[in-house]
Amino acid sequence: MTNIEKKTVILNKNINGISEIILNQPQRHNALSPLMIEELEVIFDDLTKDQNTKVLIISSSGKSFCAGGDLDWMKEQIVSDRKTRINEATKLANLLNKMFEFPKPLIAKVEGNAFGGGVGIISVCDIAIASENVKMALTEVKLGLIPATISPYVISKVGANNSVDLFISAQMFSPQQAKSMGLIKSVVKAEDINKEIQKEVNPFLVNAPKAVSASKKLVRDLSTKIDQKTINFTVEALADVWENPEAIEGINAFFEKRKPNWLKEK
């Protein structure tokens, strides 16, 4: 076993064919900062080539699985130029696609709340197991934003009708509801999640690894393709919204701990 501790994540590599990425910024609710995105991309590149890793688990430390995009990073985009916004959004979009195209089974172990990009991470995984008391939501519209870069994966996972509801309502939903939509495979008591994860992992340790990868690729190739054109579209859509006065107002209102102007009495 190799334990690699980076600034935002921990990698436990090759424990009998199992590797685990632990999102490790609990004080920031494991929000997707530029540094976390960079560190995750390096790790996924490494594990893609690592022949000893047969299955990868992504988990978290602290009370949150992932709170989505880092709000300080979002605030920086409000005052950036369009080229910078495009570059920054592309980094997250490319990471999500790299995770989605990861050639080995990818399992989300969801023991904390997941919002925005956290739901996106769950969506790019092949299997997600959640403890029964976590909360989930796509809350971007509360800030005047849209769930752009995660949208192809969420829509692929839960379908268009469910996605519209989640995207425009920004309402909390339970892991039980997530299971009914196909986002979560199993919901278990917190004390049972390790046993449930092991049950999911065991078949991957005995099946032919190249056949597993080829089977996963087969499904990706025969499904609605999430290609570079789609990724570029989501990046441009996010950059457009960052220029919208609602996004500026929504993010400023959040940091100033006040209601945005669309909630104020006329």
Secondary structure, 3 states (H helix, E strand, C coil): CEEEECCCEEEEEEECCEEEEEECCHHHCCCECHHHHHHHHHHHHHHHHCCCCCEEEEEECCCEEECCECHHHHHHHHCCCHHHHHHHHHHHHHHHHHHHCCCCCEEEEECCEEECHHHHHHHHCCEEEEECCCCEECCHHHHCCCCCCCHHHHHHHHCHHHHHHHHHHCCCECHHHHHHHCCCCEEECHHHHHHHHHHHHHHHHHCCHHHHHHHHHHHHHHCCCCCHHHHHHHHHHHHHHHCCHHHHHHHHHHHCCCCCHHHCCC
